[in-house]
Amino acid sequence: MENQTYTEKDLVTFGEYLLSKEREKRIEGDLHGKRTYQPIDTKRRVYHADLENWKNEKRK
């Protein structure tokens, strides 16, 4: 695993992504048909996929 350094601005934009409607829609789409967690529990957790999705969005 590669270590990366993030600026304060990066951390703020990642936090904004975690609170975004886009992430909420992604989670709801992933849970559709396979509810192993309650949506509210899933939204409160931060996953590796969240970081990867945010980095992909940042590159656009």
PDB file of N, CA, C, O and CB in Angstrom:
ATOM      1  N   MET A   1       0.844  -1.175   0.000  1.00  0.00           N
ATOM      2  CA  MET A   1       0.000   0.000   0.000  1.00  0.00           C
ATOM      3  C   MET A   1       0.890   1.239   0.000  1.00  0.00           C
ATOM      4  O   MET A   1       1.828   1.351   0.789  1.00  0.00           O
ATOM      5  CB  MET A   1      -0.960  -0.003   1.218  1.00  0.00           C
ATOM      6  N   GLU A   2       0.583   2.143  -0.879  1.00  0.00           N
ATOM      7  CA  GLU A   2       1.364   3.368  -1.029  1.00  0.00           C
ATOM      8  C   GLU A   2       0.897   4.422  -0.030  1.00  0.00           C
ATOM      9  O   GLU A   2      -0.299   4.682   0.094  1.00  0.00           O
ATOM     10  CB  GLU A   2       1.255   3.908  -2.466  1.00  0.00           C
ATOM     11  N   ASN A   3       1.844   5.023   0.677  1.00  0.00           N
ATOM     12  CA  ASN A   3       1.508   6.119   1.575  1.00  0.00           C
ATOM     13  C   ASN A   3       1.414   7.402   0.779  1.00  0.00           C
ATOM     14  O   ASN A   3       2.266   7.695  -0.060  1.00  0.00           O
ATOM     15  CB  ASN A   3       2.547   6.252   2.708  1.00  0.00           C
ATOM     16  N   GLN A   4       0.375   8.157   1.051  1.00  0.00           N
ATOM     17  CA  GLN A   4       0.205   9.441   0.388  1.00  0.00           C
ATOM     18  C   GLN A   4       0.005  10.510   1.445  1.00  0.00           C
ATOM     19  O   GLN A   4      -0.478  10.240   2.545  1.00  0.00           O
ATOM     20  CB  GLN A   4      -0.989   9.410  -0.604  1.00  0.00           C
ATOM     21  N   THR A   5       0.380  11.706   1.098  1.00  0.00           N
ATOM     22  CA  THR A   5       0.176  12.851   1.965  1.00  0.00           C
ATOM     23  C   THR A   5      -0.931  13.706   1.380  1.00  0.00           C
ATOM     24  O   THR A   5      -0.945  13.977   0.179  1.00  0.00           O
ATOM     25  CB  THR A   5       1.481  13.668   2.138  1.00  0.00           C
ATOM     26  N   TYR A   6      -1.847  14.126   2.217  1.00  0.00           N
ATOM     27  CA  TYR A   6      -2.973  14.942   1.774  1.00  0.00           C
ATOM     28  C   TYR A   6      -2.921  16.296   2.456  1.00  0.00           C
ATOM     29  O   TYR A   6      -2.536  16.412   3.619  1.00  0.00           O
ATOM     30  CB  TYR A   6      -4.315  14.240   2.067  1.00  0.00           C
ATOM     31  N   THR A   7      -3.312  17.304   1.718  1.00  0.00           N
ATOM     32  CA  THR A   7      -3.353  18.655   2.271  1.00  0.00           C
ATOM     33  C   THR A   7      -4.635  18.831   3.084  1.00  0.00           C
ATOM     34  O   THR A   7      -5.537  17.994   3.048  1.00  0.00           O
ATOM     35  CB  THR A   7      -3.268  19.721   1.140  1.00  0.00           C
ATOM     36  N   GLU A   8      -4.686  19.917   3.801  1.00  0.00           N
ATOM     37  CA  GLU A   8      -5.898  20.247   4.557  1.00  0.00           C
ATOM     38  C   GLU A   8      -7.083  20.407   3.598  1.00  0.00           C
ATOM     39  O   GLU A   8      -8.197  19.982   3.904  1.00  0.00           O
ATOM     40  CB  GLU A   8      -5.692  21.547   5.389  1.00  0.00           C
ATOM     41  N   LYS A   9      -6.836  21.015   2.450  1.00  0.00           N
ATOM     42  CA  LYS A   9      -7.883  21.180   1.450  1.00  0.00           C
ATOM     43  C   LYS A   9      -8.396  19.806   0.977  1.00  0.00           C
ATOM     44  O   LYS A   9      -9.602  19.613   0.820  1.00  0.00           O
ATOM     45  CB  LYS A   9      -7.354  22.005   0.249  1.00  0.00           C
ATOM     46  N   ASP A  10      -7.479  18.858   0.752  1.00  0.00           N
ATOM     47  CA  ASP A  10      -7.867  17.507   0.354  1.00  0.00           C
ATOM     48  C   ASP A  10      -8.772  16.870   1.407  1.00  0.00           C
ATOM     49  O   ASP A  10      -9.790  16.260   1.080  1.00  0.00           O
ATOM     50  CB  ASP A  10      -6.622  16.635   0.126  1.00  0.00           C
ATOM     51  N   LEU A  11      -8.390  17.018   2.667  1.00  0.00           N
ATOM     52  CA  LEU A  11      -9.174  16.416   3.743  1.00  0.00           C
ATOM     53  C   LEU A  11     -10.564  17.026   3.826  1.00  0.00           C
ATOM     54  O   LEU A  11     -11.540  16.327   4.098  1.00  0.00           O
ATOM     55  CB  LEU A  11      -8.456  16.579   5.076  1.00  0.00           C
ATOM     56  N   VAL A  12     -10.652  18.314   3.595  1.00  0.00           N
ATOM     57  CA  VAL A  12     -11.959  18.984   3.600  1.00  0.00           C
ATOM     58  C   VAL A  12     -12.819  18.474   2.439  1.00  0.00           C
ATOM     59  O   VAL A  12     -14.001  18.183   2.623  1.00  0.00           O
ATOM     60  CB  VAL A  12     -11.783  20.527   3.506  1.00  0.00           C
ATOM     61  N   THR A  13     -12.231  18.368   1.252  1.00  0.00           N
ATOM     62  CA  THR A  13     -13.033  17.893   0.112  1.00  0.00           C
ATOM     63  C   THR A  13     -13.431  16.432   0.291  1.00  0.00           C
ATOM     64  O   THR A  13     -14.505  16.034  -0.160  1.00  0.00           O
ATOM     65  CB  THR A  13     -12.252  18.066  -1.205  1.00  0.00           C
ATOM     66  N   PHE A  14     -12.593  15.623   0.939  1.00  0.00           N
ATOM     67  CA  PHE A  14     -12.965  14.241   1.223  1.00  0.00           C
ATOM     68  C   PHE A  14     -14.138  14.209   2.209  1.00  0.00           C
ATOM     69  O   PHE A  14     -15.079  13.435   2.033  1.00  0.00           O
ATOM     70  CB  PHE A  14     -11.753  13.454   1.788  1.00  0.00           C
ATOM     71  N   GLY A  15     -14.080  15.037   3.229  1.00  0.00           N
ATOM     72  CA  GLY A  15     -15.196  15.149   4.186  1.00  0.00           C
ATOM     73  C   GLY A  15     -16.479  15.575   3.499  1.00  0.00           C
ATOM     74  O   GLY A  15     -17.554  15.058   3.801  1.00  0.00           O
ATOM     75  N   GLU A  16     -16.366  16.515   2.580  1.00  0.00           N
ATOM     76  CA  GLU A  16     -17.539  16.955   1.819  1.00  0.00           C
ATOM     77  C   GLU A  16     -18.093  15.809   0.973  1.00  0.00           C
ATOM     78  O   GLU A  16     -19.308  15.653   0.851  1.00  0.00           O
ATOM     79  CB  GLU A  16     -17.180  18.156   0.920  1.00  0.00           C
ATOM     80  N   TYR A  17     -17.199  15.009   0.390  1.00  0.00           N
ATOM     81  CA  TYR A  17     -17.633  13.855  -0.387  1.00  0.00           C
ATOM     82  C   TYR A  17     -18.396  12.869   0.507  1.00  0.00           C
ATOM     83  O   TYR A  17     -19.424  12.325   0.103  1.00  0.00           O
ATOM     84  CB  TYR A  17     -16.419  13.161  -1.047  1.00  0.00           C
ATOM     85  N   LEU A  18     -17.885  12.643   1.726  1.00  0.00           N
ATOM     86  CA  LEU A  18     -18.544  11.703   2.638  1.00  0.00           C
ATOM     87  C   LEU A  18     -19.957  12.150   2.989  1.00  0.00           C
ATOM     88  O   LEU A  18     -20.822  11.320   3.269  1.00  0.00           O
ATOM     89  CB  LEU A  18     -17.724  11.545   3.913  1.00  0.00           C
ATOM     90  N   LEU A  19     -20.193  13.455   2.976  1.00  0.00           N
ATOM     91  CA  LEU A  19     -21.511  13.996   3.303  1.00  0.00           C
ATOM     92  C   LEU A  19     -22.385  14.245   2.073  1.00  0.00           C
ATOM     93  O   LEU A  19     -23.519  14.706   2.200  1.00  0.00           O
ATOM     94  CB  LEU A  19     -21.353  15.281   4.070  1.00  0.00           C
ATOM     95  N   SER A  20     -21.867  13.944   0.895  1.00  0.00           N
ATOM     96  CA  SER A  20     -22.540  14.309  -0.349  1.00  0.00           C
ATOM     97  C   SER A  20     -23.704  13.395  -0.721  1.00  0.00           C
ATOM     98  O   SER A  20     -23.773  12.238  -0.305  1.00  0.00           O
ATOM     99  CB  SER A  20     -21.552  14.314  -1.461  1.00  0.00           C
ATOM    100  N   LYS A  21     -24.608  13.948  -1.511  1.00  0.00           N
ATOM    101  CA  LYS A  21     -25.724  13.184  -2.073  1.00  0.00           C
ATOM    102  C   LYS A  21     -25.189  12.114  -3.018  1.00  0.00           C
ATOM    103  O   LYS A  21     -25.767  11.032  -3.120  1.00  0.00           O
ATOM    104  CB  LYS A  21     -26.716  14.117  -2.815  1.00  0.00           C
ATOM    105  N   GLU A  22     -24.100  12.407  -3.702  1.00  0.00           N
ATOM    106  CA  GLU A  22     -23.498  11.439  -4.633  1.00  0.00           C
ATOM    107  C   GLU A  22     -23.121  10.155  -3.891  1.00  0.00           C
ATOM    108  O   GLU A  22     -23.424   9.053  -4.349  1.00  0.00           O
ATOM    109  CB  GLU A  22     -22.245  12.048  -5.325  1.00  0.00           C
ATOM    110  N   ARG A  23     -22.462  10.306  -2.747  1.00  0.00           N
ATOM    111  CA  ARG A  23     -22.083   9.135  -1.956  1.00  0.00           C
ATOM    112  C   ARG A  23     -23.325   8.417  -1.447  1.00  0.00           C
ATOM    113  O   ARG A  23     -23.385   7.188  -1.460  1.00  0.00           O
ATOM    114  CB  ARG A  23     -21.180   9.543  -0.775  1.00  0.00           C
ATOM    115  N   GLU A  24     -24.301   9.170  -1.008  1.00  0.00           N
ATOM    116  CA  GLU A  24     -25.545   8.584  -0.509  1.00  0.00           C
ATOM    117  C   GLU A  24     -26.217   7.736  -1.594  1.00  0.00           C
ATOM    118  O   GLU A  24     -26.688   6.630  -1.329  1.00  0.00           O
ATOM    119  CB  GLU A  24     -26.505   9.690  -0.025  1.00  0.00           C
ATOM    120  N   LYS A  25     -26.253   8.269  -2.809  1.00  0.00           N
ATOM    121  CA  LYS A  25     -26.851   7.519  -3.928  1.00  0.00           C
ATOM    122  C   LYS A  25     -26.044   6.264  -4.235  1.00  0.00           C
ATOM    123  O   LYS A  25     -26.615   5.215  -4.533  1.00  0.00           O
ATOM    124  CB  LYS A  25     -26.942   8.404  -5.188  1.00  0.00           C
ATOM    125  N   ARG A  26     -24.719   6.368  -4.164  1.00  0.00           N
ATOM    126  CA  ARG A  26     -23.846   5.218  -4.413  1.00  0.00           C
ATOM    127  C   ARG A  26     -24.109   4.110  -3.390  1.00  0.00           C
ATOM    128  O   ARG A  26     -24.206   2.936  -3.746  1.00  0.00           O
ATOM    129  CB  ARG A  26     -22.362   5.646  -4.369  1.00  0.00           C
ATOM    130  N   ILE A  27     -24.222   4.494  -2.134  1.00  0.00           N
ATOM    131  CA  ILE A  27     -24.478   3.521  -1.068  1.00  0.00           C
ATOM    132  C   ILE A  27     -25.839   2.868  -1.267  1.00  0.00           C
ATOM    133  O   ILE A  27     -25.969   1.648  -1.171  1.00  0.00           O
ATOM    134  CB  ILE A  27     -24.406   4.198   0.319  1.00  0.00           C
ATOM    135  N   GLU A  28     -26.849   3.682  -1.543  1.00  0.00           N
ATOM    136  CA  GLU A  28     -28.187   3.137  -1.742  1.00  0.00           C
ATOM    137  C   GLU A  28     -28.226   2.207  -2.941  1.00  0.00           C
ATOM    138  O   GLU A  28     -28.940   1.204  -2.930  1.00  0.00           O
ATOM    139  CB  GLU A  28     -29.199   4.260  -1.919  1.00  0.00           C
ATOM    140  N   GLY A  29     -27.462   2.534  -3.977  1.00  0.00           N
ATOM    141  CA  GLY A  29     -27.386   1.665  -5.146  1.00  0.00           C
ATOM    142  C   GLY A  29     -26.703   0.353  -4.821  1.00  0.00           C
ATOM    143  O   GLY A  29     -27.123  -0.704  -5.292  1.00  0.00           O
ATOM    144  N   ASP A  30     -25.647   0.415  -4.014  1.00  0.00           N
ATOM    145  CA  ASP A  30     -24.918  -0.800  -3.620  1.00  0.00           C
ATOM    146  C   ASP A  30     -25.766  -1.684  -2.720  1.00  0.00           C
ATOM    147  O   ASP A  30     -25.641  -2.908  -2.756  1.00  0.00           O
ATOM    148  CB  ASP A  30     -23.611  -0.435  -2.907  1.00  0.00           C
ATOM    149  N   LEU A  31     -26.626  -1.077  -1.915  1.00  0.00           N
ATOM    150  CA  LEU A  31     -27.436  -1.849  -0.975  1.00  0.00           C
ATOM    151  C   LEU A  31     -28.681  -2.443  -1.629  1.00  0.00           C
ATOM    152  O   LEU A  31     -29.308  -3.348  -1.078  1.00  0.00           O
ATOM    153  CB  LEU A  31     -27.843  -0.976   0.192  1.00  0.00           C
ATOM    154  N   HIS A  32     -29.031  -1.933  -2.797  1.00  0.00           N
ATOM    155  CA  HIS A  32     -30.252  -2.386  -3.458  1.00  0.00           C
ATOM    156  C   HIS A  32     -30.212  -3.901  -3.664  1.00  0.00           C
ATOM    157  O   HIS A  32     -29.376  -4.420  -4.403  1.00  0.00           O
ATOM    158  CB  HIS A  32     -30.437  -1.662  -4.811  1.00  0.00           C
ATOM    159  N   GLY A  33     -31.118  -4.586  -3.006  1.00  0.00           N
ATOM    160  CA  GLY A  33     -31.215  -6.026  -3.173  1.00  0.00           C
ATOM    161  C   GLY A  33     -30.320  -6.859  -2.275  1.00  0.00           C
ATOM    162  O   GLY A  33     -30.494  -8.075  -2.199  1.00  0.00           O
ATOM    163  N   LYS A  34     -29.375  -6.246  -1.599  1.00  0.00           N
ATOM    164  CA  LYS A  34     -28.496  -7.034  -0.718  1.00  0.00           C
ATOM    165  C   LYS A  34     -28.235  -6.281   0.581  1.00  0.00           C
ATOM    166  O   LYS A  34     -27.109  -5.866   0.856  1.00  0.00           O
ATOM    167  CB  LYS A  34     -27.154  -7.358  -1.425  1.00  0.00           C
ATOM    168  N   ARG A  35     -29.253  -6.116   1.345  1.00  0.00           N
ATOM    169  CA  ARG A  35     -29.145  -5.346   2.595  1.00  0.00           C
ATOM    170  C   ARG A  35     -28.552  -6.179   3.715  1.00  0.00           C
ATOM    171  O   ARG A  35     -29.264  -6.916   4.397  1.00  0.00           O
ATOM    172  CB  ARG A  35     -30.514  -4.819   3.018  1.00  0.00           C
ATOM    173  N   THR A  36     -27.256  -6.061   3.900  1.00  0.00           N
ATOM    174  CA  THR A  36     -26.601  -6.724   5.013  1.00  0.00           C
ATOM    175  C   THR A  36     -26.465  -5.743   6.185  1.00  0.00           C
ATOM    176  O   THR A  36     -26.312  -6.157   7.334  1.00  0.00           O
ATOM    177  CB  THR A  36     -25.213  -7.274   4.585  1.00  0.00           C
ATOM    178  N   TYR A  37     -26.521  -4.453   5.884  1.00  0.00           N
ATOM    179  CA  TYR A  37     -26.480  -3.417   6.904  1.00  0.00           C
ATOM    180  C   TYR A  37     -27.689  -2.516   6.711  1.00  0.00           C
ATOM    181  O   TYR A  37     -28.250  -2.440   5.618  1.00  0.00           O
ATOM    182  CB  TYR A  37     -25.151  -2.601   6.837  1.00  0.00           C
ATOM    183  N   GLN A  38     -28.074  -1.853   7.751  1.00  0.00           N
ATOM    184  CA  GLN A  38     -29.091  -0.823   7.617  1.00  0.00           C
ATOM    185  C   GLN A  38     -28.427   0.374   6.942  1.00  0.00           C
ATOM    186  O   GLN A  38     -27.277   0.686   7.251  1.00  0.00           O
ATOM    187  CB  GLN A  38     -29.717  -0.432   9.013  1.00  0.00           C
ATOM    188  N   PRO A  39     -29.123   1.051   6.028  1.00  0.00           N
ATOM    189  CA  PRO A  39     -28.504   2.188   5.324  1.00  0.00           C
ATOM    190  C   PRO A  39     -27.877   3.229   6.247  1.00  0.00           C
ATOM    191  O   PRO A  39     -26.810   3.763   5.944  1.00  0.00           O
ATOM    192  CB  PRO A  39     -29.531   2.862   4.465  1.00  0.00           C
ATOM    193  N   ILE A  40     -28.527   3.516   7.361  1.00  0.00           N
ATOM    194  CA  ILE A  40     -27.987   4.544   8.256  1.00  0.00           C
ATOM    195  C   ILE A  40     -26.630   4.102   8.812  1.00  0.00           C
ATOM    196  O   ILE A  40     -25.728   4.928   8.957  1.00  0.00           O
ATOM    197  CB  ILE A  40     -28.978   4.835   9.415  1.00  0.00           C
ATOM    198  N   ASP A  41     -26.471   2.808   9.127  1.00  0.00           N
ATOM    199  CA  ASP A  41     -25.190   2.312   9.617  1.00  0.00           C
ATOM    200  C   ASP A  41     -24.113   2.421   8.556  1.00  0.00           C
ATOM    201  O   ASP A  41     -22.976   2.796   8.841  1.00  0.00           O
ATOM    202  CB  ASP A  41     -25.320   0.871  10.076  1.00  0.00           C
ATOM    203  N   THR A  42     -24.484   2.091   7.333  1.00  0.00           N
ATOM    204  CA  THR A  42     -23.524   2.131   6.230  1.00  0.00           C
ATOM    205  C   THR A  42     -23.078   3.549   5.954  1.00  0.00           C
ATOM    206  O   THR A  42     -21.904   3.774   5.657  1.00  0.00           O
ATOM    207  CB  THR A  42     -24.127   1.520   4.970  1.00  0.00           C
ATOM    208  N   LYS A  43     -23.973   4.504   6.044  1.00  0.00           N
ATOM    209  CA  LYS A  43     -23.630   5.899   5.772  1.00  0.00           C
ATOM    210  C   LYS A  43     -22.710   6.479   6.841  1.00  0.00           C
ATOM    211  O   LYS A  43     -21.992   7.446   6.587  1.00  0.00           O
ATOM    212  CB  LYS A  43     -24.894   6.738   5.671  1.00  0.00           C
ATOM    213  N   ARG A  44     -22.728   5.905   8.008  1.00  0.00           N
ATOM    214  CA  ARG A  44     -21.898   6.418   9.102  1.00  0.00           C
ATOM    215  C   ARG A  44     -20.475   5.888   9.047  1.00  0.00           C
ATOM    216  O   ARG A  44     -19.586   6.437   9.698  1.00  0.00           O
ATOM    217  CB  ARG A  44     -22.517   6.063  10.435  1.00  0.00           C
ATOM    218  N   ARG A  45     -20.251   4.846   8.295  1.00  0.00           N
ATOM    219  CA  ARG A  45     -18.916   4.248   8.203  1.00  0.00           C
ATOM    220  C   ARG A  45     -18.169   4.814   7.003  1.00  0.00           C
ATOM    221  O   ARG A  45     -18.774   5.247   6.022  1.00  0.00           O
ATOM    222  CB  ARG A  45     -19.010   2.709   8.101  1.00  0.00           C
ATOM    223  N   VAL A  46     -16.850   4.802   7.097  1.00  0.00           N
ATOM    224  CA  VAL A  46     -16.004   5.228   5.983  1.00  0.00           C
ATOM    225  C   VAL A  46     -15.279   3.987   5.484  1.00  0.00           C
ATOM    226  O   VAL A  46     -14.686   3.238   6.260  1.00  0.00           O
ATOM    227  CB  VAL A  46     -14.986   6.364   6.412  1.00  0.00           C
ATOM    228  N   TYR A  47     -15.340   3.787   4.178  1.00  0.00           N
ATOM    229  CA  TYR A  47     -14.778   2.591   3.566  1.00  0.00           C
ATOM    230  C   TYR A  47     -13.627   2.958   2.641  1.00  0.00           C
ATOM    231  O   TYR A  47     -13.507   4.102   2.201  1.00  0.00           O
ATOM    232  CB  TYR A  47     -15.856   1.819   2.796  1.00  0.00           C
ATOM    233  N   HIS A  48     -12.788   1.976   2.353  1.00  0.00           N
ATOM    234  CA  HIS A  48     -11.702   2.164   1.395  1.00  0.00           C
ATOM    235  C   HIS A  48     -12.277   2.616   0.050  1.00  0.00           C
ATOM    236  O   HIS A  48     -11.682   3.447  -0.635  1.00  0.00           O
ATOM    237  CB  HIS A  48     -10.880   0.855   1.228  1.00  0.00           C
ATOM    238  N   ALA A  49     -13.422   2.071  -0.318  1.00  0.00           N
ATOM    239  CA  ALA A  49     -14.075   2.464  -1.574  1.00  0.00           C
ATOM    240  C   ALA A  49     -14.400   3.953  -1.587  1.00  0.00           C
ATOM    241  O   ALA A  49     -14.353   4.583  -2.644  1.00  0.00           O
ATOM    242  CB  ALA A  49     -15.356   1.650  -1.788  1.00  0.00           C
ATOM    243  N   ASP A  50     -14.727   4.522  -0.437  1.00  0.00           N
ATOM    244  CA  ASP A  50     -14.997   5.966  -0.367  1.00  0.00           C
ATOM    245  C   ASP A  50     -13.756   6.756  -0.772  1.00  0.00           C
ATOM    246  O   ASP A  50     -13.843   7.712  -1.543  1.00  0.00           O
ATOM    247  CB  ASP A  50     -15.448   6.373   1.060  1.00  0.00           C
ATOM    248  N   LEU A  51     -12.618   6.354  -0.253  1.00  0.00           N
ATOM    249  CA  LEU A  51     -11.367   7.044  -0.585  1.00  0.00           C
ATOM    250  C   LEU A  51     -11.061   6.907  -2.076  1.00  0.00           C
ATOM    251  O   LEU A  51     -10.685   7.882  -2.728  1.00  0.00           O
ATOM    252  CB  LEU A  51     -10.196   6.481   0.255  1.00  0.00           C
ATOM    253  N   GLU A  52     -11.221   5.707  -2.610  1.00  0.00           N
ATOM    254  CA  GLU A  52     -10.948   5.484  -4.033  1.00  0.00           C
ATOM    255  C   GLU A  52     -11.923   6.258  -4.918  1.00  0.00           C
ATOM    256  O   GLU A  52     -11.514   6.838  -5.924  1.00  0.00           O
ATOM    257  CB  GLU A  52     -11.022   3.987  -4.359  1.00  0.00           C
ATOM    258  N   ASN A  53     -13.196   6.273  -4.560  1.00  0.00           N
ATOM    259  CA  ASN A  53     -14.188   7.035  -5.333  1.00  0.00           C
ATOM    260  C   ASN A  53     -13.874   8.522  -5.299  1.00  0.00           C
ATOM    261  O   ASN A  53     -13.977   9.204  -6.319  1.00  0.00           O
ATOM    262  CB  ASN A  53     -15.606   6.786  -4.792  1.00  0.00           C
ATOM    263  N   TRP A  54     -13.489   9.029  -4.129  1.00  0.00           N
ATOM    264  CA  TRP A  54     -13.133  10.446  -3.999  1.00  0.00           C
ATOM    265  C   TRP A  54     -11.907  10.776  -4.847  1.00  0.00           C
ATOM    266  O   TRP A  54     -11.879  11.808  -5.519  1.00  0.00           O
ATOM    267  CB  TRP A  54     -12.869  10.804  -2.524  1.00  0.00           C
ATOM    268  N   LYS A  55     -10.880   9.900  -4.822  1.00  0.00           N
ATOM    269  CA  LYS A  55      -9.684  10.148  -5.624  1.00  0.00           C
ATOM    270  C   LYS A  55     -10.019  10.140  -7.126  1.00  0.00           C
ATOM    271  O   LYS A  55      -9.485  10.942  -7.893  1.00  0.00           O
ATOM    272  CB  LYS A  55      -8.601   9.089  -5.310  1.00  0.00           C
ATOM    273  N   ASN A  56     -10.890   9.243  -7.525  1.00  0.00           N
ATOM    274  CA  ASN A  56     -11.311   9.215  -8.937  1.00  0.00           C
ATOM    275  C   ASN A  56     -12.050  10.481  -9.319  1.00  0.00           C
ATOM    276  O   ASN A  56     -11.832  11.022 -10.403  1.00  0.00           O
ATOM    277  CB  ASN A  56     -12.199   8.001  -9.211  1.00  0.00           C
ATOM    278  N   GLU A  57     -12.925  10.962  -8.440  1.00  0.00           N
ATOM    279  CA  GLU A  57     -13.657  12.201  -8.715  1.00  0.00           C
ATOM    280  C   GLU A  57     -12.702  13.393  -8.782  1.00  0.00           C
ATOM    281  O   GLU A  57     -12.874  14.294  -9.602  1.00  0.00           O
ATOM    282  CB  GLU A  57     -14.732  12.441  -7.638  1.00  0.00           C
ATOM    283  N   LYS A  58     -11.708  13.386  -7.919  1.00  0.00           N
ATOM    284  CA  LYS A  58     -10.731  14.476  -7.853  1.00  0.00           C
ATOM    285  C   LYS A  58      -9.914  14.571  -9.144  1.00  0.00           C
ATOM    286  O   LYS A  58      -9.509  15.661  -9.550  1.00  0.00           O
ATOM    287  CB  LYS A  58      -9.794  14.278  -6.652  1.00  0.00           C
ATOM    288  N   ARG A  59      -9.674  13.424  -9.786  1.00  0.00           N
ATOM    289  CA  ARG A  59      -8.889  13.403 -11.016  1.00  0.00           C
ATOM    290  C   ARG A  59      -9.647  13.971 -12.217  1.00  0.00           C
ATOM    291  O   ARG A  59      -9.036  14.373 -13.208  1.00  0.00           O
ATOM    292  CB  ARG A  59      -8.455  11.991 -11.316  1.00  0.00           C
ATOM    293  N   LYS A  60     -10.961  14.003 -12.126  1.00  0.00           N
ATOM    294  CA  LYS A  60     -11.770  14.470 -13.273  1.00  0.00           C
ATOM    295  C   LYS A  60     -11.638  15.954 -13.489  1.00  0.00           C
ATOM    296  O   LYS A  60     -12.250  16.501 -14.407  1.00  0.00           O
ATOM    297  CB  LYS A  60     -13.234  14.123 -13.072  1.00  0.00           C
TER     298      LYS A  60
END
